[in-house]
Amino acid sequence: MDLPIEIKKYIENELNVIEKNKLYDKAKTISKNYRTNEGKGKKLLKNYDEAIAYAISRMPATFGAVYNSLKSSLEIYNPTIKTIADIGAGTGSATIAVNELLNVENIECFEREETMQNVGRMIFEHYDNLSKKVKWNKIDICNDEIKEKYDLVISSYMLNEISDEKKENIIEKMWKTTGKILLIVEPGTMQGYKNIINAKTKLIELGGYIIAPCKSNQCKLAENDWCNFSCRVQRTKVHRELKDGDAPYEDEKYMYIAVSKEKIDNNDKKRILRHPMIHSGFVKLKVCDDEKIEEITITKKDKEKFKIARKSKSGDLI
Ligand SMILES: C[S@@+](CC[C@H](N)C(=O)[O-])C[C@H]1O[C@@H](n2cnc3c(N)ncnc32)[C@H](O)[C@@H]1O
């Protein structure tokens, strides 16, 4: 799923006021910092140019990851959602994804860096009255409290930036402010997966019910294994230049956990964990349910299932 075209155009053509080489360097630094500073609690995006470079280089992918995670979660559990908090909102990717999927009038963005907020504000001015729906709050979630409760609380690609010893406390804070659903999205790295599994354990301990993607409270993957999902986002010319790639798209790997305050109905479908192996006449899928992880084969003989399996992707239910 791609960012709405109006936002894409604005980011690429108007927000992009940085000289090309500088933008290229900033995007490279951001990407290196995120790879090497996971879990160290360092401030990784500070100045205005970095905020713009983040919007251009990362927003299409983080938007895609949140959009897919939220959509998959709402397919399982879809309560009435009127109020939303986007914590560590950055330049607003998660808020835009929420706006695309839900009909809401009030979204609150919580963000520590003013530069990120300012870039987010400019972007929201260019799409679907978003600036009228959104209230920005400057907070440091490590030190400040959020007093209100929100039906849906989202944090995307933020836990990764919090130092390991503070993560549990942040999860508790986010849970306390959640009315119905808490959705946490992280990069699809091994560290991102660990962040999600630790968050899942903590949230179950706090009385939460897993909505997606896990089918079991206790992960059945081997200790050194992990899972992630992938979404394909289209690249524009600037994006291709920044990412040193010719492909017209990029595949963003991500991991997420959506947790509910209220017990939800179980479904008997299995979650596809890896990219399906499609052969002529059969499809092999690695899937997880509440009891085990297994490889299943769906053959052409089972016409309906085969048709679905051929079109499936990792993260889907089957
Ligand atoms: C990688 S960006 C993700 C932004 C956005 N959620 C997205 O998915 O594109 C992480 C954001 O979290 C913010 N952040 C990190 N630590 C924070 C804290 N302690 N309190 C509030 N915001 C924080 C950063 O300033 C940054 O804007």
The ligand as an SDF file (V2000), in Angstrom:
LIG
                    3D

 27 29  0  0  0  0  0  0  0  0999 V2000
   11.8270    6.1210   13.4620 C   0  0  0  0  0  0  0  0  0  0  0  0
   10.8370    7.4430   13.9170 S   0  0  0  0  0  0  0  0  0  0  0  0
    9.2340    6.7750   13.5630 C   0  0  0  0  0  0  0  0  0  0  0  0
    8.2640    7.8410   13.2250 C   0  0  0  0  0  0  0  0  0  0  0  0
    6.8820    7.3410   12.7990 C   0  0  0  0  0  0  0  0  0  0  0  0
    6.1760    6.7270   13.8880 N   0  0  0  0  0  0  0  0  0  0  0  0
    6.9840    6.4000   11.6300 C   0  0  0  0  0  0  0  0  0  0  0  0
    6.5510    5.2500   11.7490 O   0  0  0  0  0  0  0  0  0  0  0  0
    7.4940    6.8080   10.5750 O   0  0  0  0  0  0  0  0  0  0  0  0
   10.8200    7.3890   15.6720 C   0  0  0  0  0  0  0  0  0  0  0  0
   10.1900    8.6290   16.2670 C   0  0  0  0  0  0  0  0  0  0  0  0
   10.0240    8.4130   17.6740 O   0  0  0  0  0  0  0  0  0  0  0  0
   10.3750    9.6080   18.3290 C   0  0  0  0  0  0  0  0  0  0  0  0
   10.8050    9.2830   19.6940 N   0  0  0  0  0  0  0  0  0  0  0  0
   11.8710    8.5600   20.0740 C   0  0  0  0  0  0  0  0  0  0  0  0
   11.9550    8.5110   21.4100 N   0  0  0  0  0  0  0  0  0  0  0  0
   10.9180    9.2240   21.8820 C   0  0  0  0  0  0  0  0  0  0  0  0
   10.4640    9.5560   23.1950 C   0  0  0  0  0  0  0  0  0  0  0  0
   11.1350    9.1580   24.2650 N   0  0  0  0  0  0  0  0  0  0  0  0
    9.3430   10.3080   23.3360 N   0  0  0  0  0  0  0  0  0  0  0  0
    8.6580   10.7370   22.2370 C   0  0  0  0  0  0  0  0  0  0  0  0
    9.0550   10.4770   20.9660 N   0  0  0  0  0  0  0  0  0  0  0  0
   10.1600    9.7240   20.7860 C   0  0  0  0  0  0  0  0  0  0  0  0
   11.5380   10.1530   17.4950 C   0  0  0  0  0  0  0  0  0  0  0  0
   11.7560   11.5290   17.7320 O   0  0  0  0  0  0  0  0  0  0  0  0
   11.0710    9.8530   16.0920 C   0  0  0  0  0  0  0  0  0  0  0  0
   10.3320   10.8930   15.5400 O   0  0  0  0  0  0  0  0  0  0  0  0
  1  2  1  0
  2  3  1  0
  2 10  1  0
  3  4  1  0
  4  5  1  0
  5  6  1  0
  5  7  1  0
  7  8  2  0
  7  9  1  0
 10 11  1  0
 11 12  1  0
 11 26  1  0
 12 13  1  0
 13 14  1  0
 13 24  1  0
 14 15  1  0
 14 23  1  0
 15 16  2  0
 16 17  1  0
 17 18  1  0
 17 23  2  0
 18 19  1  0
 18 20  2  0
 20 21  1  0
 21 22  2  0
 22 23  1  0
 24 25  1  0
 24 26  1  0
 26 27  1  0
M  CHG  2   2   1   9  -1
M  END
$$$$
